[in-house]
Amino acid sequence: MNRRGVLAGGVVAAGGGLLAGKARAGALRQASANGRLRLGMIGVGMRGRVLLRELVRRDDVEVVGLCDLEQWTLDRALEQFTEAGKPAPRLWTGSHESWREMLAAGGLDAVIIATPWEWHAPMAIGAMEAGIAVGCEVVAGVTLDDHWDVLRTQQRTNTPYMLLENVCFRRDVLAITRMVREGVFGEMIHLEGGYQHDLRDVKFNAGIVGEAYGGGVEFGERGWSEARWRTDHSVQRNGDLYPSHGIGPMAVWANIHRGNRFTRLTSYASKARGLHDHVVAGGGPDHPNARVDFRLGDVVTTSIACADGTTMRLTHDTNLPRPYSLGFRVQGQKGLWMDVNRSIYVEGSSPQPHRWEEAQTWLDRYDHALWSEFAEQASGAGHGGMDFFVIHVFIEALKAGTAMPIDVHDAVAWSAITPLSEQSIANGNATVDFPDFTEGGWETARAWSF
């Protein structure tokens, strides 16, 4: 999607705010009691159509509106309705403000936002102001002000908002979540994770419609799909640009906003070489993009301190050749798990002292109830089944009138790591105080809903 024209576009503080949020979701359920939830989608590019597949195959949802600037992507999205034998939705396209027209037309219970990052905050705010529940792809916003604006709008309107962070529902991650809650590792001491994914063939392509990954070194107006908008963030910005895949599960394990919170962070960025080298290798030293100054460090590391003394380390590594890995490490008083080597060690339970054992036996033993119940339905869903679950819990929370599993406070805190890391790096790796988006509400211990 074109970043300049993407489309044609909760818990509130604490206590009484939580009840108000539940009341709003309950009103939505009552309004749809005689039919399915009526959903719209803003953005049906590569990511949007993966989520759309999960919506179209549900019997409790009717997707009644799609909005996008690109006719090609709308046509591909409509094919899903034909294949599923579902009625075609109304299409909204033709201008940069068409998404506002879709929201204003009424008839929507909720909207899924799967557009370039800079549109997430204004679109979510517009939907909540229209009383339409929001399922927002990561990230929640770009600037720190974006995050406060999203939060204040949700508090003012009491409209349900969920960040669609799918890694929280990865099968091994949920098994580890259960192990953490049952005390297998003891008290949490240190956590690691991040986004370690070679995106060179995502940030560049040949600009051919329908060919999103690789095959060229173009970006911006000459690129296609994510290369049209995402790469510019690597040109203009230097920080952890995509924190939620790592910090989401880590926040769950550390009970962030449920008796704990982030207090400070410090970020470092390495030199930037990977994207320039990729352009030269694919287009030659005389290609115009070989003269682009990419600001994003190839490896960005962020250390985070928590109120209870737990420490965290996030890594953002998307410009260099590497196998995909989120690099999770869960370390407690009694032992630790690391996903890269698929190994675990629990003192007193592992067969040999000071020796790793294969983690799969433990993961099978502690398989999470969500996967035990819905593995068959999740089969074939995007990202190894994770996309089924993130849509499933969003829809079920709307139907039940309960608080969002990943609520607005989680959303803005996880996502605000990006501008805070930029601030730290720009100020010589200064330690930055982490805003308390809950305004004291984090001190109340409560359970996660998954």
N, C-alpha and C positions, 0 to 999 in steps of 0.2 A: 504494500500500500504506500501511496504517496504521503510522506510525513507532513506535507503542508496541507493536505486535504484528505486526510485519512478517510473520511467518509464523506461519502455523501453523508461524506462525513468521516446486635450490638448492645454492645453494652455501653451505656452512657455513664459518665464518671463513676458512679457506684450507687448501690442501694436503689433508690427510687427510679433512677435512670434505667436500670435493668428492667424494672417492671414496666416502664413506659415503652421500652423497646419490644418487650413481649406483647404488650397490648397492640402495638402497631402491626406486628406479624400476625397476631390473632385476627385482627380486622381483615387482613389480606386473605387469610384462610376462609373466613366467613363469606367474603365476597365471591369466592370461587367454589363454594360448597356444592353447587350443582353442576360443576364441570371441572375441567382440567385447569391447572395453572397456565396462564397465558403469558408467554415469554417472547421477547424480542432479542435480536442479536445485533450489536454494533461491531462490525468487523468480521468478515467471513473469509479472511485469507487462510494461509496454511494452518495457523494455530486455531483460528475460529472454527474452521470446518471439522477439526478433530473434536472440539467440544460440542459442536452441533450434532455430530453423529450420536453422542450420548443422549442428547435431548430428543432427537427424532425417534430413537428407538424406545423411549419411555411411553407408557400408556397414561401417565398422570400429567403429562405436559403437552401443550399445543404451542408450537412455535408459529406465531402469527405475523411476525415482521422481521425482515432482514434489511440491514443498511450497510452499504459499502460504496466507495467511489468506482471500483473496478467492475465492469460488466462481466469480465471473464470469471472473476471469483464468485459473483452472484450466480452465474450460470452453473458453475461447479457445485455450489451449495444447493441449488434447486434439484440437481440430480439425486441428492440424498433423499429428498421428499418423494420423488418418483420411485426410487428403489424401495423405499419403506411403505409405499402405498398411502402416504399421508398427503393431505391437501396442501397445495402450494401457499406460502405466506405472501403477504403484501411486501413489495420491494420499495425501498427508499434509496434514491440515488440522485445524482445530478448536481449537487452543490456541497460545499464544505459544511453547510448548516443542516443538511438533510436529517442528521441524527436528532436534531432538536425538533424537527417536524414530526418524526416518528414518536418521540416522547409526548409531544403535545397532542397527538391524535387520540390518545387515550386507549383504553382497552388492554393495557399491559399490567400484569402483576409484578413482573421482574424483567430485568434486562441483563444480558451477559455482554461484557465489554472486552473485546479482544483486538485492540487496535494498537498502533504505536504508543510508546510509553507516555509521550507528552500530552496525549489526549485523555489518559485515564482519569486524571483528577477532574477536569472540567466536565467530562461526560458523566462521571459518577455523581458529581455535585448536581448537574442538571437533572439526572434521574431521581435522586433523592428529593430534590425540591418539588418534583412532580409526583411524589409519593410512590415511586416505583422502586422496588427492592433491587439491589445491585449485587451481581457476582462479577468481580473485577479481576481480570488477569493481572499477574504481577508485572510491574510494580504499582504501588498505590499513587505515586506522584513522582515528580522530578526534583523540585525544590523543597526546602524545608517548609516554606509557606504553603505549598501544595498540600502537605500532610496535615498541617493545622486546619486548612480550609476544609478538607475532606472530613476531618474529625468534627469540627464545629457544625458542619452541615448535618452530619448524622445525629449529633446531639440535639440540634434544633428541630429536626424533622421526625426523629425516632423511626427512620426508615431502615429496614434491615440492610446491612452491608457485609459482604464476605469477600476476603481476598482468596482467590482460587489457587492457593499454593498446593500443588499436587504431591510434592515429595513427602509431605507429612503422612501420606497414605501409601507410600511404597511398602511392599510386604515386609521386607527385613526391617525397615524403619519402624513400622508399627509393632513388630515383635519385640524390638529393642525398647520401644515405649512401654510395652507391658512389663518387660524385665526391670526397667527402671522403677516403675510404680510398685512392683512386687519386691523391691529391695535386693535384687540379685547382685547389683554392683555396689550396694551401700549408698551412702550419701554422695551426690554428685560433687566432683572436684574440678574437672577440666573437660571441655568439649571442643571438638574441632569439626569443621566441615567447610563447604564452599561450592563454588561453581568452577569446575576444572574441565573444560570442554573446548576442544579445538573448533573455533567458529570461523576460521578463515574462509571456508567455502559457504558460510552463511552471510558473512559481511561483504563478500564479493561474488559477482556472477557476470554473465555476458549481457544481461539486460533483456533477455528473450522472455516474452510472456509465457508463463507456465513452467519455466525452468529456473527454479529458485536457488538451487544449491550448486555452486561451483561453475566451472566452465569459462571463467573470465575474471577480470580484475576491475570491473566497473562497480561503482556505488553511487548513491545520490540519484539525481534525475536520470542517469544513464543505467542505473541498476534496476532490479526487479525484486519484488517481495521485500524481505527484511533488509536486503542490501540497499534499498531505496531510502530507508530511514534510520536503521539501527547503527550503521557504520559511522554516521555523522557524530554519534555520541562518543565514539572512540577517537574522533578527530578533535572534538571540542572539550572533552572532559577527562579527568584523571581521578579515579576513585573506584570503589567497589560498585560497579554499575548494576549488579544483579545478585543481591544478597540473599533473597528469601529462600532459595532452594537449600542453602546451607543453614541459615539462621532459623528457619521455620521449625524443623525437627529439634534443633538445639534449644529453642525457646520452650518447646513442649517439655523436653527432658528436664529443663531447669525451672519449670513452673513460672515462667515470666508472666507478669500481671496476675498471678495467682499465688501471691505471697513472696514474689521476687521481682526484680526489675533490672534492666541495664542501667549502669550509672555513668560509665566513662568509656571512651574508645580512643585508640591511637592507630593511625594507618600509615603504611609505607607503600610506595610504588617503585618498582624496578625501572630500569631503562626501557625504552620502547624500541624494539627491533622487528618483531614478528610480522606486523602488517606491511611494513615497508619491504621486507625481504620477500613476502608473498607476492607483492605487486611486481617487483623486479623479476622474480622467477617466472611469473606468468605472462608479463607484458613487456619486459625488457626495461633497461635503465632509462630509456627515453620516454616511456609512457607518462602522460601527465600526472597520473596518480602516484608515480614514484617521487614526485616533488611535494607530496602532501606531508605535512608534519602531524603525525598521529600522537596526540598527547597522552593517551591511555598507556600507562605502564603495563608491560607484558604480564607481570605478576604483581598483584596488589594484595597485601596482607593487612588484616585489621584485628587488633586485640581488643577485647571487650571485657570490662569488669562488671560484676553483678553485685547487687546489694548483699547477698548471702555469702559472698566470698568465692563463688564459682567464677572461673575464668573461661574465656572462649577465644578461639582464633578462627577467623574466616579467611579463605583464600579465593581470589578471583583470578583465573588463568584461562584466557580465551584466545590468545593471539599466537600461540606457539604449537608446534606438533606435539600431540600427547594423546594417549587413550583417554576416554571419558571416565571421570570419577568424581564423586562429590566429596571423597576424602573424609568420611565421618570417623571420629574417634570419641568414644564415650568412656570416660575414666572416672571411677568412683573409689571409695575406700577399699573395696574388696576385689576389684579387678577392672578389666576393660575389654571393649570390642572395637575392632577396626575393620572398616568395610573393604579397604584396598586389598588386604591379604586374606579377607574372609575368615578371620580368626578371632578367637576369644580366649581370655584367661580369667578364671575366677578362683581366687585363692581358697584352698580347701575343697574345691569341687573339681577343678581340672585334673586330669590324670597324673600329670607330672609337674612338680614345682618349676617355675621359671620357664615353662615351655608352652607355646601356643597350641591350641587345639582347633580343629575345624569348627566353625561357628554354626554350621547348618543344623546339627542335632539340637542345639539350643534354640535356634530360630523356629524349627518345627515344633518343639515342645511348647514354646510361648507364642505360637501363631495367634494373631489378634482376632477377636470375635468378628470384626468386619470382614476379614478375609475368609474366615471359616464359613461364614454365612453366604457371602456374595462372590466367592471366587469364580463360580461358573458365569454369573452375569458380567463379571469384569473381564472375562476371557476375550481377547481380541481388542479391548479398549486401548486407547493411546497410552504411550509410555508404560507399557507392561501392566496395564490395568489401573494405574493411578488415576487416570482421567475419569474413569467410571466413578470412583469413590469421591473425588472432589465435587463432581456434579451431583452425585447421589446425596451427600450430606447437606449440600446447599438446598436442594429441592425438598428433602425431608424436613429440614428445619423450617422452611417456609410453610409447608403443609401443617406442621405441628404447632406453629406459632411460638417456637422456642428461639433462644438467642443463637446467633450464628456461631458455628464451631470455631472458625477463625474470625474473630470479631474486628471491629474497626480499630480498636486499640492495638491489637496484634498487627493489623495491616500497616498502620502508620509507623509503628516502632520498627518493624522488620525492614520496611522500605526506606525509612529515614536514614538508615545506615549509609545509603549512597551519598546524600549531600553532606552528612557529617564526616564521612571519610574524605570527601573532596576538600572539606574545610581543613581537616587535620593535615592532609598532604600539602595543601597550598600554604599552610602556616608552618612549614618546616617540621612536619610530623608531630605537631603539638597534640597534647591530650585534650580532648573535647568532652565537656559534660553532656550527658545524654538527657534530652528533655523527658520529663515525666508526663507522658501524654494522658496518663490516668488521673493525674492531679491528686495523688494519694490513694486512689482506689486499688492499686497493686497490692497493698498490705493485707487485703482481705483474701484469705486462702479459699479457693474454690476449685472444683474439679473441672478438667477438660471434658468435653462431651464425646470424645473419641479416644 
